[in-house]
Amino acid sequence: MHPAHDLPTLADLLGSARVVALPLVSRFRRVDVREALLFEGPEGWTEFSPFTEYGDAESSAWLAAAIDFGWGIRQPLVRESVAVNATLPAVGPADVPGVLDRFPGCRTVKVKVAEPGQVLADDVARVAAARAYLGPAGRVRVDANGGWNVDEAERAIHALAPYDLEYVEQPCASVDELAELRERVAYMGVPIAADESVRKAEDPLAVARAGAADLLVIKAQPLGGITAALAIVAEAGLPVVVSSALDTSVGISMGLHLAGAIPTLEFDCGLATASLLAADVTFEPLIPVDGSLPVRRVTVEPELLGEHAASPERAAWWLDRLARCYELL
């Protein structure tokens, strides 16, 4: 976290703060509209967008990240572009091609599975459709967001294995469950990735120490920013995938600057989620070209901030949240 003397004042943040509500192309994470608070620092525009259900203590890390990106030290980049994956929400198989067409050139697809109200057969049909779309050379990874217990996860991996999975992300909720599952499916050669067990944990390194994952999925905002996330990557010593949390292109830019500073990236990164938005805050959104995104900052358009401004009630809710989280830094 930042030393107090380095923090901009709350007035600095509120001076340029704008709250937007962006519609999604398809329902994702059980939301149809993504809200975010944007403000401008000396380094450029930055984003504070913890999901609405998150408490202030957890959300304050997201604010630290926003301040780090707007006011912090620029980390040296080792690459100017980042290969990214397509993200497939929990849609029916008939809708898969239409969604994936929005990710031009992406050779990897992350498929959402374990959606509440759906069953394993729905997951299998969706993964099969993604594999058919990509062909044999593409990569398919699945993300259960901790939605299975160990037995359910083992069954699901068996059912999905014929589609040649690159890895399974957060199949179970706890570190202990991940460790047990990883032992059970080791003979199948399907790697286990941890996401929530890193970004929502009191100790983001516990999963690595427990040998509960083969790779880590990291996000700049929940981990307190680029500087903090780079320290976690260095200490964990595991391969990583940099991902986003359904951010605007401003938040995506933060993730890209993190991915651009990591010494080795073996996997395509989950930073193409601006393609899931039906609107954005820039006329040049971070949409993949030939399966990659450039590492660059985003110019925010006042016209789009106005067009997609949240209601006065929602804007007030976010500004109150900003003030509460600021007190926790």
Secondary structure, 3 states (H helix, E strand, C coil): CCCHHHCCCHHHHHHHCEEEEEEEEEEECCEEEEEEEEEEECCEEEEECCCCCCCHHHHHHHHHHHHHHHHCCCCCCCCCEEEECEEECCCCHHHHHHHHCCCCCCCEEEEECCCCCCCHHHHHHHHHHHHHHHCCCCEEEEECCCCCCHHHHHHHHHHHHHHCEEEEECCCCCHHHHHHHHHHHHHHCCCEEECHHHHCCCCCCHHHHCCCCCEEEEECCCCCCHHHHHHHHHHHCCCEEEECCCCCHHHHHHHHHHHHHCCCCCCCEECCHHHHECCCCCCCCCCCECCEEECCCCCCCHHHHHHCECCHHHHHHHHHHHHHHHHCC
